[in-house]
Amino acid sequence: MAFLLRERFGRFIVAKTLAPVAALLFGIAFLLAGNGLQTTLAPLRAAAEGFSAIEIGLMGSGYYLGFVVGCLVGPYLIRRAGHIRAFTALVSIASATVLVHPLSIHPAAWILLRAVTGFSLAGIYLIVESWLNDRATNQNRGFIMSAYIIVNFATITVGQMLVTTASIHDFTLFAVASILVSAAVLPVSMTRSDQPAPIAIVQFRPIRLFLTAPVGIIGALLIGVANGAFWSLGTVYATGRGLDSQGAAIFMSVAVVGGAAMQWPIGRLSDRFDRRTVLAGVMAAAATVSVFLAMLPLGNYGLMAMSLAFGMTTLTGYSVAAAHAYDRADKNAYVEMAAGVLLANGLGSVIGPVLASALMASHGPEWLFLFMAIVQGLLIVFIALRVWLRGPASNTEKEEFDVYSTAPVGGAITPEPKSAATAQRANAGPDRTTPAIITDVA
């Protein structure tokens, strides 16, 4: 009886906590399922239409370039139109963009369309994450944002797996992706929740951020180079190694599952040791798995096992780099550092697909992972140099790892480590944060 009472009470607390943000979570679930489907479908269909590896790589770079621009411009759109109207407009653009793909099958058109999608998604992420932060309190922030991260990983995986339900040559999958993206408007536009406070615009000083946390910024940049290449060209590699479109979708989804499973364990490990050393170790493991994927004669099951290991290593690196950057930042500069890490990762993601696709076009699909291993090796060398030049962050400087402020799934989470949150409330009294994004570059 006591167990049943505790279980029912726990469910009540969960429901009560998530009720104010349920509409947002449902909206982002539909959106990311549609985007996950599109992200996997677009390169598969492009390859089937005869696009070259370089053209598919440029599609990936276009998406991330649009994402970076969206991070810079999005706050002004939201301040002008408000969260709900901006959300509706951006979702409409993203939905329409999906349907243009099968109507205009040309590399240049698809590169532009992926850039528009990236721009829209950046603004949508900003709206949702700033709204969630505004609705959360100090007592439930971790739970709400962790629920958001779970929704992200789960629905992206579901969206990728939807590729297996129909032929990539038909219009059907594009229509399904558009329907899912469009459905995101319904719960958000009908919510009775108040819109969050206006987004603050604060200064962004990239050189100062680099000098403050070199490993955090360079780590985010090089991880973006490697991971951006994977997200853009992973399906090209998979089909080049003999998988069909369904197998390629499973290959990508397994990597997401591996990355999601290891975010928290790797983050907690970095709490106990120098995060730079942990990051170097993760990158060493990632480089090893990348070499295996490039060089070993793997069958279908071997590819899936290596994809899982790849996700568990490579896709956890961004979280550790971001956490290290926040450790080095001043208490009043967390938002600026968050934007610096995000933009460094985005710029790296623009560069990576172009370089990797050129190597793949010249030497074969296995060069995707050889390229990634080289980039990861460069990061290890840089970390070793920084460890030699500067000691680790002290225990008083380090913040406890928060998966919701470091997970590589969003675009604009405002990190608020516990000590900073406590200090802010002690000085100002409010229980909610005012979302802030840096677009004033100095």
N, C-alpha and C positions, 0 to 999 in steps of 0.2 A: 504494500500500500504506500509506504513512504517513497519507494522508488517511482511509482506511478505519479505521485504528487509532485516529486521533483521534476520528472519528465514533463508533466503538463505545465508546471510553473516555468520551466526553461523555455518551452515552446511559446508560452505567453510573452515572456520577456523578449524573445527573438522577434515575434510578430509585432510587438509594440515598438521595438527599436527600428525595425525596417519599414513600418507603415508610412512614415513621413516621406520616405525616399523610394517607395515601391514603384511609383510611376516612372521615375528616372531609371531605375534598374531594369524595368521591363522595356523601356524605350531603348536603352543602350544594348540590351540583349538582342532585340530584333535587328538593330543597326549593325552590330558586330557579326551576327550570323550572316547577314547579307554581304557585309564587307569581306568576311572570311571566305565565303563562296567566291566572290569576285576576285579576290587576291590570288586564289589558286586557279580559278578558271581562266583568267586573262592570259597568263603565260602559256598554259596548255593549249588554248585555242590559237594563240599567236604562233606557236611552234607548228601546229597542225595546218595553219594557213601559209606556212613557208617563211615566216619572219626569221631573220638571222639571230644568232645568239647576241650579237651586239645590239640589234634593234630591241630585243626583249630586255636586255640590260638597261637600255635607255628608258624603257617603260618604267623599270624599277626606280631609276634615278629621277625620272620625272615625278613619280609619286612622292618621293621624299623631298624633292625640291618644293613641290606644292605644299607639303606638310610644314616645312620650315617657314615658308612665306605665310602660311595660315597661322602659325604661332605668333608671328610678328604683327599681322594685320587683324587677326581675329578679335583681340580685345577692343579695338576701335569700332568694329561692326557691332559688337555686343553692347557697348556703351551707347551707341546711336539708336539701336532698335530694341534693346531689351533682350533678356535671355530667351523667352519663349518664341518671339517673332524671329530672332536670329536663328534659333534652333530649327524652326519650321522652314526657313528659307534655305539653310544649308542642307538639311535633309532632302528637300525638294531638288536641289542641284545635284546632290549625290545620287539620288534615285534616277533622275533623268539621264545622268552621265552613263549609268550602267546600260541603259537601253540604246544609247548611241553606238556602243561598240559593235554590235552585229549589223548595224545600218551603214557603217563606214569602216570597212576592214582595210585599213592602211596604217603602216607603222607610224607615220607622222601624226595621224589623227589619234591613234591609241596612246602615244606618248603624251600628247596634250590632254587627253581624257584622264589619264592616270594622274597628271599634275592637278587637274581640277578636283579629282577624288581626294587626293592628299590634302589639298587646301580645305576642302569641306570637312574632312575628318578631323583635322587639327582644330578647327573652330568648334565642332561638335564635342570633341573631348574636353576642350576648355570650358564649354558651357556646363556639361554634366559634372565635371570634377569640381569646378568652383561652386556649383550648386550643392553638391554633396558635402563639401567642406563647410559651406554656410549652414546647412541643416544639422550637421553633426555637433555634438557637445564634447567636452573633454572626457566625459565618462564613456561615450559610445563611439568616438571617432575611429578608434582602431577597428572595432567590429564592423562598422559601416563600410569603411574603405577596404577592409579585407573581403567583405562580401562583394564589393565592386570588382576587386581583382579576380575573385573566383568566377564571377559572371563573365568577365573579359575572357579568361582562358577557356572556360567551358563553351561559350557561344562561338568563339573563333574556331575552336576545334569542330563543333557541330557544323558550322558553315563550310569548313574545308571538306568535311565528309559528305556534304550534300552533292559534291561533284560526282560522286559515285552513283547518283540516282538517275542520271540521264546522260545522253550523248553530249559531248562537248561541242559537237558540230551543229547542234540544234539551237534554236532560239530559247528553248525552255529554261535552261539554267540562268541565262541573263534575265529572263522575266521573273524567275523565282527570286534572284538576288534583288531586283528592283522592288518587288513586292515586300520583301523583308525590310529593306531600308525604308520604304514608305511607311510601313506599319509602325516605325519608331515614333512617328509624329503623334499617333493617337493617344497613348498614355500621358505623354508630356503636355500636349495641348489641352487635355481635359483635366489636368491636375488642379486641385484646389490649394495646393501649397503655394506660399508666397514666393515671389522671385527673390533671389539673393541680392545682397548689397552690390553696388556697382564695382566693377573690377578696377583696382588701383593700378596706375602706370608708374613704375619706378625705374631707376637708372640701371643700365647694364654696362659693365666695364670688363670686356673680355680679357685684356692683358692682366688686370689685377686678379681676376679669377684664376688665370693660369698660374700666376706667381703664388697664389694662395694654396692651390691644390693641383700641382702639375700632373700627378698620377690620375686624379679624378677626371680632369679635362681631357688629357691625352688618351686615357683609358676609354672614356666615352667615345672619343673620336675614332680610335682604331677599332673598337668593338662595333661601332656603327659601320665602318668600312667592311668588316667581315660579315656581320649579321645582315646588313643591307644586301650584300651579294647573295647570301643564302636565301632570304625571303623573296628576292627577285628572280633567282635562277635555280632554286632548289628543284623545281619541277622539271626544268630542262635537264639537269643532271640525272634525275630519277628516270626519265624516259630514255635518256642516252644510255643508261645502264640496263635497259631492257624492261622496265616497268611500263605498264599501260597507264592511261590517265587515272584510273581508279587506284592503282598501286601508288602512283605519284602523290595523290591526295592523302592516302594513308601514310605514306612516308613523311609528308609535311606535318600531319596531325600528330604522329607519334613523337616528333621532335617537340611540339608544343607541350604535350603531356609530360615529357621528361623535364622540360624547363620549368613547368609549373610545380612539379613534385619537389624540385630541389631548391626553389627560391628561399624558403624559410630555413632549411638545414644549413645551406651554405652561408646565409646571412648570419645565423646564430654562431657559426664557427668563426666568422670574421669579427664577432663581438669579443671573442676570447683571445684572438691573436691579431697581429698587425694586419690590417685589411689588405695592405699592399702585397704581403707575402701570400695571403689567401688568394688574392686575385692572380698572382703569378702562378700559383699552383693550379688554379682552375684553368688558366690559359694553357699551361703545360699539358694538362689532361685533354683540353679541347684540341690542341694542336696534334696530339697523338691520335685522337679519334679521327680528326680530319685527314691525317696521312693514311690511316686505315681505310677510310672511305674512298680515298683516291687510288690507293695502290693494291688493295686486296681484291681477289676475284670472288666477290660476295654474291651469293644467291639472294632470292627474294627475302627469305627470313633473316639472312645475315645483314642485308640492307636495313631492315626494320630494327634489328637489334642495335646496329650502329647509329641509326637515327635517334633512338631513345638515349643512347649514351651521349650523342652529340648534344641533344637538348639539355641533358642533365649537366653538361659542362659549359658549352659555349653560351647558352641562353641565360646562364646565371651571372655571367661576368658583369653585365651592365649594373645589376643591383649592387654588387660589391663596390664598383667604381663610384657609383652615385653616393653610397653610404660614406665612403672615404672622403669624398668632396664635402659632404655636409659636416663631417667631423672637423675639417680644417677651416670651415667658414666661421665668421663671426656670428654671434647670435642674432644680430639684426640684418644679416645678409643671406639668410637661408633661401629666400625666394629668388634673389639674384643668382645664387649658386645653382639652384634648381634649373633656372632658365639656361644658364651657361652649360650645364651638363646636357640638358635636352637639345640645345642647338648644336653643340659639338657632336652629339650622336646623330642628329639629323644631317649635318653636313657630311659626316663620314658615310652615312647611308646613301647620299647622293653620289659620292665618289666610287664606292665599292662596286656597284653593279657594272659601271662602265669599264673599270679595269678588269674585273673578273670575266666579263663577257668577251673582251678582246682576247684574253688568254684562252678561253674555251673555244672561240672561233678558230684560233690558230693551232691549238694542241689537243683539243678534245674535252669532253665534259668533266673528266676527273680533275682538270685544272681549277675548277671551282673550289674544291677543298684543299688543293695544294696552295692556292692563293690565300685561302683563309689561314692555313697553317703558317705561311710566311708572315702574314699580318700579326697573328697571335704571337709568333716568335719575336717580332719587333717590339711588341708591347712588353714581353718578358724582359728583354734587354733594357728597355727604358725603366721598368720598375726596379731592376737590379741596380741601375745607376742611381736612381733616386733613393733607394734604401741605403746605399753607400754614402750618399751626400747628406741625408737627413734621417734622424731617428723616427721611430713610430709615434703616432699620436698617443698621448697619455690617457689613462683611464678617465680622467676628468674631462678631457676634450671629446672623447668618444661618446656618441649617443647610442642607445640601444637600437638594434636593427629593427626598422619598421618596413614590412613588406609593401605596405600601401604607398609609401613615399619613394620607393626605389624600384618597384616592379616595372619592367620594360614593356608595358602594354598600353599605357596612356600617353597623354601629351602634355598635360599641364597640371599635374597634381601639385598642390602647394604643400611642401613638407613643413611640418610643425612638430619637431621633436619635443619630447615632454618638458625638458627644462625651459625651452623657449616659450612653449605654451604657458607654462606656469608663470614665468616672468611677465609675459604679456598681460595675463589676467590680473596679476598682482598690481601692475601699474595702471591698467585701464579698466579692469573689471568685467568686460564682456566675456560671455561664454562661447561665443562663436567668432571665427576668424573672418576677416575681410579678404576675399581672394585677390591675389595680386600677380600680375604677369609683367615681365620686363620687355618693353619694346623701345625704350629711349636709350639708344646705343651711344656710348661715349668713348 
